Amino acid sequence: MTFTQHHHCRGNLHVVTLKKAFRLQTGTIKEELSPPELVKEPVIEDFVLREENDCYPKRDFVDVVLRGSVYAPRNKVTHVLDAGFSIQHKAHGIRVFGQRKLQIQAGQVSFTAPEPFEEVPLIWEEAYGGHDIHNEETGDIWDLKALGESISKDLSHLNLSRYRRNPIGKGFIMKLKPEHDGFLLPRVEMAHDLLTPKKLESPKPIDWHFQPMPACFDWSHYHWFPRIAFMAEKLFGKVDEALPQKPALPEYAYGYTRDDLFKKAPAHELIRHPRMFNGAHPALQIPNKKQDLNISLWHMDPDQPEFSFKIPYDPPRISMNVPAESKTYKDKAFLSNVVIDMNKKEIITTWHSLIQSKYPITDENKDKISVQVDW
């Protein structure tokens, strides 16, 4: 797919989007599949970004999305399991639990023992987060209810009783109340930052920043943190001043900085921020060094405890001819997205090329642009 943007001083910027799909086997990528259709509009269902728009080129970071489940070892009763993944030889551990609940007895807070499990899906609903329905008033620091009524819009999704990193997960509590007894707890967590009874509460509205990072590796919604920080969050102002320096935000462990997330920038600069269009989990936004991706997964295949493979960096070559120009523009595409679907045992890669041409392209001659692709 090709689309063109015209700038009155700089000519035309042509964005070429290409996709490729492969069958996945242990150690190798086999048998190229028919390329999937390009996603021209984001697919959002039940407040979850199911499919990202393929038109967004990502030059500085590659988004890697991981879908699947964690499987207990065969013929073993499992209540807790350490799993994880490694990309470019950098490992990230996750801990998986059987179902647990919050228990409040005689003023003491504890977690029930995890139930046995065979499979736990890696989805937002099983990760840390959620909606603290018992603290709606505490989270409505802007009087959203009255504001929404004045403009005839439902603004409840901005209420801070919904966890900004994952409002559909489990375990997020602003202030403990007896009504929280029996609350479901997350089944998948980042191993280095586990939820504990002592870390359960986030009593001040702004304290949600220091709560754990969700352990889901699908697309993050545009309105969720930290993605929103590169689109609108900085315009709210003074958030950085209100946050103490310690404890550190969990995003810092993945290469984000305080300036990335909170430094106020002019609105026109936000459009060019390199991470604005990156929607993968922070652990899976990989600097684009134009090299093969070595990937290992632990306990994400029902038959093999370790599943390893390599995604070769083999960029397609683009040749483009535009109306009114005799020149053939040539370029190599760069990798933007990799979607690893362990449920389907397939990989989808998305590539982009940005080509600048000189003469204006009108609506009448857009269809005359020709693109040849050499894989």
N, C-alpha and C positions, 0 to 999 in steps of 0.2 A: 504494500500500500504506500502511496505517496501523497503528501499534502504540502501545500506551498503557502508561506507567509510572505507578504510584500512589505518592504520598508522603503519609504520614499527616498532615503539617502543611500541605503546599503543594498538595494536590489531585492532579490528573492532568496529566501531560505527554504530549501526543499528538504522535507523530512521523509526519509524512506524507512519503513518499518517492515521487518521480515521475521517470520517465525519458523521454527523447526521442531519436530517431535521425534523422540527415540524410545524404543523399548529398553527397559533396564534389566540387566542381569548382574549377579555378583561379579565384580571385577571388571565388567565390560559394559559398553553401551551397544546394543545390537539392533539391527533391523530398523531402519528409518521408517517412521509412520507417516501417513498423510498429514501435512501441516494443518494445524487447527485454524479456524477462522480468526481473524483479528478482532479484538474487542475494542470497539470504537467509543463506547460509553461504559463507565464503570457499572458493574452489576452489584447492587446493594439490596440485600434481603434481610429482614428482621434486624435492621440496624447494624448489619455486618457486611463489610466489603468482601464479596465472594470472588469477584474478578476485577483486576485492575485494568484501567484504560491502557491499551498498547501504544498509544500515540506519544507517550511521554518518554523522550530520550534521557538516559541517565549516564553521564560521561564519567563522573568521578567515583561513583559507587555502583556496584552491581547488586541488585536485589536478588537474594536467594530465598525462595519460599519453600517450606517443608511441610508436606501434608502426610498424615498417616496415623499410626497408633503405636503404643508401647505394649509389648507382649511379654507376659511372664514366661520363664523357662518351662519347657514341656514337662509334664508329670510332677510339677512341684507346686505346693501350696504357697502362694506369694501374697504377702500383705504390703510390703514396701520393696521397691526396686530402684536401683540407680541405673539410669540410662543416659543417653546423650548423643552428641555428634561432634565431629571434627571437620573443619574446613581450612584448607591450607595449613594443616598440622596444628591448628589452634583448637583445643578441645573445650567444649561447654557441657557441663553436667546438668542433668535434670533428675529430680527425684519424684517417683510416682507412687501414689498411695491407693489402697482400697478406700471405699467410701468412709468418711469420718464426719463427725458432727461436733459442734460446739456444746460444751456441757457446763452449766452454771449451777452449782450446788453449795448452799450455805455461804454464798459470797465468794466461793472459790471457782476459778475458771480453768478448764482443762479441755483437752481434745479426747474424744473417744478413740479406742483402739481401731486401726484400719481393718476393714473387712477384707477377705481374700478376693483377688481378682485374676482374670486371665488376660484381659485386654482393656486398655484405657485409651480413648481417642485423643489425639492432640488437637483440641478445638478450644475456642475462646470460652465456651461454657464450662469447661473443666479446669481452667486456669484461675489464678488469683484475680479478684476484682469483684464486680457486681454492683448491686444497688442496695443501700442500707435504707429499707423502707421505714424503719423506726426512727430515722433522724432526718426526715424531709425538711422540717422547719430549721434545723441547725444548718443544713446545707444550702438553704435559700438565702444566701447573704446579700443578694441584690433585690430581694422581693420580686422574684421572677413571676410569681403567680399574678400579682397586681399588674406588673408590666405586660405580661402576656395578654391579660384581659383587655388592657388599654389599646393594644394593637391587633387584637383578635388572632393571636398566634399562641401555640403551645410551646413554651420555652422550658418545659420541665427537664429536657435533656441537658440543660446547663446547670442544673442543681448539683452541688458538690457532694450530695449523698450518693451520686453515681461516680464510680471510680473512673478518673479521666483516662487511665491507660487501658481499661477494659471494663466498660459498664455492664457487661453481660456475664461476668464470671461469678466466682464464689468467694466468700470470706471477708469482703471489705466491710468494716464497721467503723463508724466515726466515734461513737461513744456507747459503751456497753450498757445495755438495759436488760432487765429480766426477760423481755420478749425475745431476746436473741438466743435463748436456750433452744438447742436443736437446730441452729443454723448449719447448713451444709458447708463444708470446707473444701478448698481446692484439692483436686486429685493429682495435679501436675504442677511442680514448682521448680524454680531455678535452684540447683543444689547448694549454691553458695549463699543464698539469701532466703532461708526458709521462714515460713510464717510460724510464730510461736505465740503462746498465750500472752506473753509480755509485749509482743509487737502487734497485737491484734487491733488495738484502738488507734484512731487518728482523730483525737478530740477537737483539735483546732482545724477549721476548714482548709487552711493552706498546708497542713501537715501531710495531706495525701501524697505530696511530692516524694516523701521519704519511705513510703510503703513499697513492698517488693515489686519487682518487675514480673509481669505475667509470663508464664512459660507456654506460649502458643506461638507458632512460627508461620502462620498464614498472614494474609494481608492485614495491615492495620488501617482502620478507618481514618479518613481525612480529619475528622473532628477529635481524634484521640491523641493524647500526648505520648511521645514527643513530636509526632508528625505535625500537629497543629502549631508547634512553636515556630515552624518555618513558613507558616502561611498567615497566621493572624495573632497568635498569642503575644507576640512582642508588641503589638499595637495597644494592648491593654495597659501597659506601663506599670512601673513600680513593683512588679512581682519579684524581681531580682533583689530589690532593697528589703523586701519583707522576709525573704528566705535567709536563714542563718547559713554560715559556711559549712557547718557540720551538724548532723551527719551528712555524708556525701550522697548525692542523688544516685540511684542505681544505674542511670544512663552513663555516668562517668566511667564505669567499668568497661564500657564498649566503645570508648573513644570520643564520646561527646564531651563538650566542655561547657562551662557556665556561660561563656559568651555565645556559644552556639544556641543555647536554649533560651537565654533571657536578655541578651544585649539588644537594646532597642535599635531598630534600623528603620530608615525611611521606607515607606510603602513600596516605592518603585524598586528598591533593592531586594525586597523579599521575592520578587518574581524571578530573580536570577540566582537565588540561593541554591547551591549544589545539592542539598538534601531535600529540597521542597517536594520533589516527586518520588523520593525513596519511601516505600511503604512496607518494607520487610522489617522483621524484628531487628532491633539494634545489633544483636549478635550476628545477624546474617546480612548486614550491609557491608559488602566486601570492597575495599579499594580496588579500582579497576586497573590492575597492572598488566592486563592483556596477556595472561598466561593461563595454562590449564588449571582447573579446579580439582584438587584432591579432596575427596569427601569420604568420611567413614561414619556409619550410624550404628549405635549399639541398642539392641533389643527393640528394633523397629521393623523386624521381619519375623514372622511366626516360626520360621524354620532355621534361621541362622542368627545367632547372637550378635555377630558382627557382620555388617554389610558394607563393603567398600567398593568404590569405583572412581573413575577419573572422567571429568568432562573436558574434552580437548578444546582449546581456544583456537578455532579455525574460522576466522572471519570471512564472510562472503565478500566478493568484489563487486562493486556497483559501477555501471556505466550509464550515464544519463545524457539524453539529448533534449534540448528545450527549443521551442519555436523562436525563430529570428536569430538563432545563433548556430554557426557551423561547428563550433567547438563541442567535443564530447567530454563531459565532466566525468572524472573517475575518482573513486574513493573506496576505502575499506570500511566496512561496518564495524561498530563496536558493540560489545555485549552489554545489554541493559538488565534483563531479567532471566532468572533460571527458576523454574517451578519443578520441584521434585515431588512426585506423587507416589508414595509407597503403596497406597491402596491399589492404584492402577498399574504400578511398576512401569512408570513412564516419566520421561523428562521433556519439558518444553523450554526451549531457549528463544529469547526475543532479542533481535539485533536492530540497531539503528544506524543510519548514515545521515549526516547533515551536509548538504551541498549548497553553496552560495552561487547564484547565477546573476548576470548583470542586468539584462533587459526585463522590463515589466511583463508579468504574466497576467493576462486578463481572464475573466471567466470563460470567454469564448475559446481561448486556445489552451486552457488547462488540460483538456483531454488529449492534446497533441504531444504532451510530455511523454517520452518513452524511456523506460528503465529496463536494463538488462542485468541479470544477477548471475554470477558465476560462483557456485559453492565449491 
